[in-house]
Amino acid sequence: DLMLTVCLPPDLFGHLDYLQVDAEVITALSPATAAGWTPIVVTNGRTRQQEQKLRHTGLDRHVAGWVISEAAGAAKPDEQIFQAAADTAGLPLTGGWMVGDHPKADIGGGVAVGLSTAWIRRGRGWPLVSYQPTTSADSFPAAVAQILTP
């Protein structure tokens, strides 16, 4: 089993009533799970707000668990939050992936703890930093497809 972490931005969506998860994101989680991956949401933010987002969107039914910075006592890119995700999955960090759209919090944090990383670029160029993502894609489903293709 390997761990796949996904992130839920804390302030991207605004009001809960308007929050939606693209159906393609949910669809992409199925083959990852079938391939033996354990998807865990890792997100910075307030516990109550982030859990409401997970439940409202139904994403909570498609992941194995989540780690929220307020409850974890650490925020991305801190190593502690990634270790908490591995603990939630019952797996070591070794062999895991971090899939996210923030160069420092998601990719930098993942690289720092030895995770493979997939950057969701959303049409942006990679910033000039000392580390690089393992792979990049324009969307979460495209990143998952790359990860699952040997």
Phi, psi and chi 1 to 4 in degrees:
 res  aa     phi    psi   chi1   chi2   chi3   chi4
   1 ASP       -  142.6  -74.2  -36.7      -      -
   2 LEU  -126.3  155.4  -60.2  170.9      -      -
   3 MET  -100.4  134.9  175.2 -176.9   64.3      -
   4 LEU  -119.5  116.8  169.4   68.9      -      -
   5 THR   -99.2  140.8   61.2      -      -      -
   6 VAL  -124.3  155.1  -63.8      -      -      -
   7 CYS  -118.2  150.8   66.3      -      -      -
   8 LEU  -121.7  107.0 -177.5   66.0      -      -
   9 PRO   -58.8  138.9  -22.5   32.7      -      -
  10 PRO   -69.7  -31.0   22.0  -29.5      -      -
  11 ASP  -125.2    7.8  -60.7  -45.6      -      -
  12 LEU   -68.5  -34.6  178.2   64.4      -      -
  13 PHE   -95.0  -19.5  -59.1  108.7      -      -
  14 GLY    74.2 -136.3      -      -      -      -
  15 HIS   -65.1  135.3 -163.4  -90.8      -      -
  16 LEU   -57.4  -37.7 -174.1   63.2      -      -
  17 ASP   -61.9  -23.9  -68.8  -20.6      -      -
  18 TYR   -99.4    0.1  -59.6  103.0      -      -
  19 LEU   -76.2  131.4  178.5   62.9      -      -
  20 GLN  -141.7  149.8  -64.4 -178.5   42.1      -
  21 VAL  -106.5  130.3  170.0      -      -      -
  22 ASP   -56.3  132.3 -172.0  -36.0      -      -
  23 ALA   -56.4  -29.8      -      -      -      -
  24 GLU   -66.2  -28.3  -69.5 -179.2   -8.1      -
  25 VAL   -66.7  -47.8  169.6      -      -      -
  26 ILE   -60.7  -45.2  -59.2  -65.0      -      -
  27 THR   -60.7  -37.9  -59.1      -      -      -
  28 ALA   -68.1  -25.6      -      -      -      -
  29 LEU   -70.8  -29.0  -71.0  168.4      -      -
  30 SER   -61.1  -52.5  -65.8      -      -      -
  31 PRO   -65.6  -30.7   17.1  -25.7      -      -
  32 ALA   -64.8  -45.4      -      -      -      -
  33 THR   -64.9  -42.9  -58.2      -      -      -
  34 ALA   -62.0  -29.7      -      -      -      -
  35 ALA   -82.0    1.9      -      -      -      -
  36 GLY    99.0    6.6      -      -      -      -
  37 TRP   -81.2  152.5  -69.2   80.1      -      -
  38 THR  -118.1   96.5  -55.8      -      -      -
  39 PRO   -74.9  128.4   16.1  -17.9      -      -
  40 ILE  -127.4  131.2  -56.5  -69.8      -      -
  41 VAL   -82.6  129.8  172.9      -      -      -
  42 VAL  -120.1  119.0  178.8      -      -      -
  43 THR  -143.4  146.3 -175.5      -      -      -
  44 ASN   -88.4  141.7  -69.8  -17.0      -      -
  45 GLY   146.0 -174.0      -      -      -      -
  46 ARG   -83.7  137.9  -60.5 -176.4   55.3   83.1
  47 THR   -56.4  -52.4  -56.9      -      -      -
  48 ARG   -59.5  -46.3 -178.1  170.3  176.0 -123.1
  49 GLN   -62.7  -46.5  177.9 -171.7   36.2      -
  50 GLN   -68.4  -39.0  -63.5  -60.0   75.3      -
  51 GLU   -66.0  -36.2  -74.8 -177.0  -14.6      -
  52 GLN   -62.2  -41.3  -74.8  177.5  -25.9      -
  53 LYS   -62.5  -45.7  -71.1  177.1 -177.5  179.8
  54 LEU   -60.7  -44.3  -71.3  162.7      -      -
  55 ARG   -73.2  -42.7  -70.7 -174.0  178.7   99.9
  56 HIS   -60.2  -40.3  177.2   78.8      -      -
  57 THR   -82.4  -15.5   61.7      -      -      -
  58 GLY    84.0   -0.2      -      -      -      -
  59 LEU   -61.2  -29.0 -171.8   58.2      -      -
  60 ASP   -57.7  -27.0   63.5  -36.4      -      -
  61 ARG   -84.2   -4.1  -64.5 -174.0  -56.1  -85.6
  62 HIS  -119.0    3.0  -61.0  -81.8      -      -
  63 VAL  -123.8  161.1  -63.4      -      -      -
  64 ALA   -82.3  -13.9      -      -      -      -
  65 GLY   165.8 -173.6      -      -      -      -
  66 TRP  -153.2  157.9   51.4   83.9      -      -
  67 VAL  -131.0  123.0  176.7      -      -      -
  68 ILE  -113.8  135.0  -58.7  168.1      -      -
  69 SER   -54.3  -43.1   62.9      -      -      -
  70 GLU   -58.4  -45.1 -179.0 -178.9   58.8      -
  71 ALA   -73.0  -33.1      -      -      -      -
  72 ALA   -77.9  -19.3      -      -      -      -
  73 GLY    74.6   16.4      -      -      -      -
  74 ALA  -156.3  148.0      -      -      -      -
  75 ALA  -118.8  152.9      -      -      -      -
  76 LYS   -57.6  134.6  -62.6 -179.2  -66.9 -179.1
  77 PRO   -98.1   17.3   34.7  -35.6      -      -
  78 ASP   -60.4  135.1 -170.6  -63.9      -      -
  79 GLU   -54.9  -35.4  176.6 -179.4  -12.2      -
  80 GLN   -58.4  -37.7 -175.8  179.2  -25.1      -
  81 ILE   -70.8  -34.3 -161.8  165.6      -      -
  82 PHE   -71.2  -37.3  -65.8  102.4      -      -
  83 GLN   -65.5  -37.6 -174.8   59.1   56.7      -
  84 ALA   -62.7  -36.7      -      -      -      -
  85 ALA   -64.8  -44.0      -      -      -      -
  86 ALA   -62.7  -41.8      -      -      -      -
  87 ASP   -62.8  -40.6  -66.3  -14.4      -      -
  88 THR   -61.5  -38.5  -62.8      -      -      -
  89 ALA   -78.1  -14.9      -      -      -      -
  90 GLY    71.5   30.2      -      -      -      -
  91 LEU  -134.0  157.8  -62.2  166.1      -      -
  92 PRO   -75.8  160.8   27.1  -33.0      -      -
  93 LEU   -64.1  -31.6  -80.1  171.0      -      -
  94 THR   -55.6  127.3  -53.6      -      -      -
  95 GLY    89.5   -3.2      -      -      -      -
  96 GLY   -85.7  168.9      -      -      -      -
  97 TRP  -127.1  145.1  -79.9   82.4      -      -
  98 MET  -114.5  121.8  175.3   62.8 -161.7      -
  99 VAL  -112.9  120.3  179.2      -      -      -
 100 GLY  -165.2  173.5      -      -      -      -
 101 ASP  -111.6    0.7   64.8   -4.4      -      -
 102 HIS  -102.5  118.1 -165.6  -80.9      -      -
 103 PRO   -54.9  -43.8  -26.9   35.9      -      -
 104 LYS   -84.9  -54.7 -179.2  178.4  178.4 -176.3
 105 ALA   -64.9  -46.1      -      -      -      -
 106 ASP   -87.3  -56.9  -61.8  -32.2      -      -
 107 ILE   -77.0  -49.1  -54.6  -51.0      -      -
 108 GLY   -59.6  -43.9      -      -      -      -
 109 GLY   -63.3  -43.9      -      -      -      -
 110 GLY   -63.3  -45.2      -      -      -      -
 111 VAL   -60.6  -42.3  167.2      -      -      -
 112 ALA   -61.4  -28.0      -      -      -      -
 113 VAL  -102.0    7.6  -62.0      -      -      -
 114 GLY    87.5   13.6      -      -      -      -
 115 LEU   -80.9  150.9  -66.4  170.0      -      -
 116 SER   -73.6  152.2  -64.9      -      -      -
 117 THR  -133.7  144.9   57.1      -      -      -
 118 ALA  -125.7  118.1      -      -      -      -
 119 TRP   -93.7  125.6 -178.9   51.4      -      -
 120 ILE   -86.4  103.2  -50.4  -56.3      -      -
 121 ARG   -80.2  -23.4   57.5 -177.3  172.1 -110.2
 122 ARG    47.8   42.4  -59.1 -174.5 -162.9  -79.4
 123 GLY    80.9    2.1      -      -      -      -
 124 ARG   -95.2  153.4  -59.1  168.8  -67.2  165.8
 125 GLY   -84.0  154.1      -      -      -      -
 126 TRP   -69.3  132.8 -178.0 -108.0      -      -
 127 PRO   -70.4  161.3   24.5  -31.0      -      -
 128 LEU   -80.1   90.4  -63.1  174.9      -      -
 129 VAL  -129.8  169.7  -67.8      -      -      -
 130 SER   -79.0   -7.8   62.2      -      -      -
 131 TYR  -121.0  162.3   51.3   86.2      -      -
 132 GLN  -130.7  149.0  -65.7  -74.4  -42.0      -
 133 PRO   -71.5  155.6   26.3  -32.7      -      -
 134 THR   -63.8  -39.8  -52.8      -      -      -
 135 THR  -150.6  167.4 -169.0      -      -      -
 136 SER  -143.4  156.0   62.9      -      -      -
 137 ALA  -154.4  165.9      -      -      -      -
 138 ASP   -83.7  -13.5  -73.7  -37.7      -      -
 139 SER  -150.5  163.4   67.3      -      -      -
 140 PHE   -60.9  -47.4  177.9   80.2      -      -
 141 PRO   -58.4  -39.2  -26.1   35.4      -      -
 142 ALA   -65.8  -38.5      -      -      -      -
 143 ALA   -63.8  -45.0      -      -      -      -
 144 VAL   -61.4  -43.2  170.2      -      -      -
 145 ALA   -59.3  -41.1      -      -      -      -
 146 GLN   -64.8  -42.3  -73.6 -178.7   24.9      -
 147 ILE   -63.2  -39.2  -67.9  166.5      -      -
 148 LEU   -81.6  -12.1  -65.2  178.4      -      -
 149 THR   -94.8  115.4  -57.0      -      -      -
 150 PRO   -65.2      -    1.4    1.7      -      -
